[in-house]
Amino acid sequence: MKKLFFLFFAIVCSITAFSQQAPADSTFQQYIGKYKFPEGSVVAEVMVMLEGGSLTMSSSVGTSPLEKKEEDVFVITQFQGTAKFNRDASKKIIGITINAGGYLLEGTRTEEGLTLSFGRVMALSKQGSR
């Protein structure tokens, strides 16, 4: 009986934890993608991914969690900077502005897609193929 109760408790906890992550996943989904910077920039591109319900940003200089600060603005925790996602007139995210480590970078979104929470599996689709 104790094993059955423990199993039931574990299932309820798992469902509760998953249901609390789902809203963040759907909210953060819009930011996921690849952003390229002009030639000669400190980094050529960054990838914004969804891992375990949280956004992360990865580039040639490292990976950092992103913590939401306000609408479309996130703190890049590992680099003491900010990332602001830029939108067009139709509210679609088209780019990113990064202010970190004394650098101000303006990037253009080149790909968007879906990142699964299981590891770093990503299926990206070209933005122009729509």
Residue pairs with C-beta under 8 A, 6 or more apart in sequence:
21 52
21 53
21 117
24 53
24 54
25 50
25 53
25 117
28 50
28 53
28 54
28 55
29 50
29 114
30 93
31 48
31 55
31 85
31 93
32 48
32 49
32 50
32 55
32 112
32 113
32 114
32 115
33 47
33 48
33 93
33 109
33 110
33 111
33 112
33 113
33 124
33 127
34 45
34 46
34 47
34 48
34 109
34 110
34 111
34 112
34 124
35 45
35 46
35 47
35 48
35 95
35 96
35 107
35 108
35 109
35 110
36 44
36 45
36 107
36 108
36 110
37 43
37 44
37 45
37 46
37 105
37 106
37 107
37 108
38 106
41 105
42 61
42 101
42 103
42 105
43 59
43 60
43 61
43 105
44 60
45 59
45 107
45 110
46 57
46 58
46 59
46 96
46 98
46 107
47 57
47 58
47 59
47 122
48 55
48 56
48 57
48 66
48 96
49 55
49 56
49 57
49 58
49 115
49 120
49 122
50 56
50 115
50 117
51 115
51 117
51 120
52 117
53 117
54 65
54 66
55 65
55 66
55 68
55 74
56 63
56 64
56 65
56 66
57 63
57 64
57 66
57 76
57 83
58 64
61 79
62 78
62 79
63 78
64 76
64 77
64 78
64 79
65 77
65 78
66 74
66 75
66 76
66 77
66 83
67 74
67 75
67 77
68 74
69 75
69 82
72 84
72 85
72 86
72 87
72 93
73 82
73 83
73 84
73 85
74 82
74 83
74 84
74 85
75 81
75 82
76 82
76 83
76 98
76 100
79 100
79 101
80 100
80 101
81 98
81 99
81 100
81 101
82 98
82 99
82 100
83 96
83 97
83 98
83 100
84 96
84 97
84 98
84 99
85 93
85 95
85 96
86 93
86 94
86 95
86 96
86 97
87 93
87 94
88 94
93 109
93 112
94 108
94 109
95 106
95 107
95 108
95 109
96 105
96 106
96 107
96 109
97 104
97 105
97 106
97 107
98 104
98 105
98 107
99 105
109 127
110 126
110 127
111 124
111 125
111 126
111 127
112 124
112 125
112 127
113 122
113 123
113 124
113 125
114 122
114 123
114 124
115 121
115 122
116 122
116 123
